Structures are given as structure tokens and as C-alpha cells.
């Protein structure tokens, strides 16, 4: 497998790195404190084309492949993981269902607007349906003009700012085969957007609850066919997990950077703590684990770029990168000692941001089930 980038790709990633350090980094503490992306920064992100990274050029997008896109998310997460997931959700689960399954009419009317910065979100999770996504109770009843949707969604990333909501709802029998997917506009009567969740981490990225109280949706806003919603959601998550894997790599790299720099500055017992074997071992373990996890994410993206099955590898990458990032963040905070527990140091924010990676886009436990089932299928199970 050749993971090398072209000169053009390398320049693009470097441009993202420079943008993140120059424009995002100065605002990180403020956005973490206020719990929302800075409005002026949002305008700059739109101008950079970040909301069209994975969109085909014919719709006004950049047309990045999965590998280059993943490296972009990694660079963004290395500075602010909340900004990274805002962009990742929009470019993956928020838009993939339309790009892959939507009618051409639906794509023509919405995708160019999304590429320009009209945010998209993905609404699957409900109060009683988290890991059990097939257990959702939101219903979509047929009307003369289309569908009337009633139910509640929670943890809707980008929901506070989003213009478009990909919503799964039950149109038929219990279980996954009775679920359909719809595109719902923000200004749809009957759609109510709740307050922002006060999250532990990723505070520059918003998450809200969504109440649909008889929201009327035209038949043209059905994505794919009735009964395909669960399959659409699961295939969307396969790609989304690659983005989360790279998000984890970005946070992990930021933690390793901070830990190494601090170890070279901090003095105890008459010398820099970087001279202590205990510190060196923590840094070495973190560097080795980060490199290993990176290769797994790159493989999943490489397979996706070549149109080959990648679901198992995406789940592996999401699992390993999430767990690895958590361990590296823990070691980095330990190296910082008491200072790492203070908001005066970025490691405190990284430590809070990293924890959710083992929960969203499928918990670590769900990833293990996905991997095991696909593995057993390969053996004829």
C-alpha cells in the first residue's frame, strides 16, 4: 500500500496546518470557554472551502479522497478537536447519505449549498436508542404531500447552526427494515431545535436535541427508498468512523507534542525531566502507539479511496485510534503533573476532548462487535 501524497496533496495539507495554527489556535481557549465556534472563524472556514472537502467538484466541492481528507481532519484536531468534528460530521454523515443515495434533483438543490457552508447534521440517536439504532421510535407517517415526522433526536452535532438535518424515522415494521431516511430543512414547521448541550469536551462544536412535532416533509425529501434508512445510516457511519479515527490521531499528536515540549522545559532534581527514564518510556510508548494507529487509519482510507470494502478496517481504525488517543492523553497529562490539571495548559482541554471518541460514531464496544461479525463472515460464519 502506497500512502505517499502527491505534491499537490502535501501542499493542501500544509495549508490546512498553517490555517489551523494561525487562525484557529488563538481562539481555542475562548471557544472552549464559551461553548460555540467563533463567528468570524466560521466565516474564514467557509471561505477556505472546508465545508466542501469531500464533495464532488461538480457541486462546488474540493473533491478530496478519504486519505487526504483524513489528514486534513488530523491537522484540524491537532489544534481544536471541536472544529475538526464540526467539519467532519458535515463532510461525512451529514452529506454522504445525499451524495450516495439521494435523487439527482435533491442533490442539485442542496449539495452546492452545503459546499458553500450551509451546515448539515446527522440525526439517529434518540433518548431510548443509542447503540441500538434499530430501536428508534421516531415515526414518519405518509400524507398526501409526503410525510409527517414525529419524535425526538438527541446529541445532534452541528444542530445549533445546521441548515439541513438527515433524520431517520420509522415508516414500517419494527426493526431495521422499517426505517427510512429524510432530509429536513431547518425552517420546516414542527421542527424545534433545543438548547446546546453543556458538554465536557469538544465545546467549540455544538450538540443539541431535536424535536419533530408533526414536521411536514415533501416526498422528494425521502433519501433513497422507504425501508433503506438503516442501511443508509450504517454505511454512512463506516465512512464517518475514518474521520473520527483521524480526529483521534490529531488529538494524540497534540498531546505528544505538548508532553515532549514540557519534558524539555520542566526541571526537577536538578535536570530536565526529559532525562528521566520514566518520562522517556512514556514518550516512547506514545510515539510507537501513535505510529501504529496511524497506519491502521491510513489503510482504511486507502481501501475506501479504491472502492474496496472498508467497513471492518474503519471500525478497527476507529477503535484503535480512539483507545490509543486516550492512553496518550493520559500519559501526557501525567508528564505535566499538577500543571496538566490546570486550564492554563492545553493538555487539560485535550484530555477532556479525547474522552468522547470512545463513545460517538459507535462506542468501542460496538466497534468490537462490528469487527467480530465481519471477521466471522469472512470465515463463513
Secondary structure, DSSP 8 states (H G I E B T S, - for coil): ------HHHHHHHHHHHHHIIIIIGGGHHHHHHHTS--HHHHHHHHHTTGGGTTS-GGGT-----HHHHHHHHHHHHTT-HHHHHHHHHHHTTTTHHHHHHS-HHHHHHHHHHHHTT--EEEE--BTTBSS-GGG---EEEE-SSEEEEEEEEEEEETTTT-SEEEEEEE-SSSSGGGEEEEEEETT-TTEEEEEE---SS-TTS-EEEEEEEEEEEEGGGEESSTT-HHHHHHHHHHHHHHHHHHHHHHHHHHHHHHHHHHHHH-EETTEEGGGSHHHHHHHHHHHHHHHHHHHHHHHHHHHHHTT---HHHHHHHHHHHHHHHHHHHHHHHHHHGGGGGSTTSHHHHHHHHHGGGGTTTS-HHHHHHHHHHHHHHHTT-
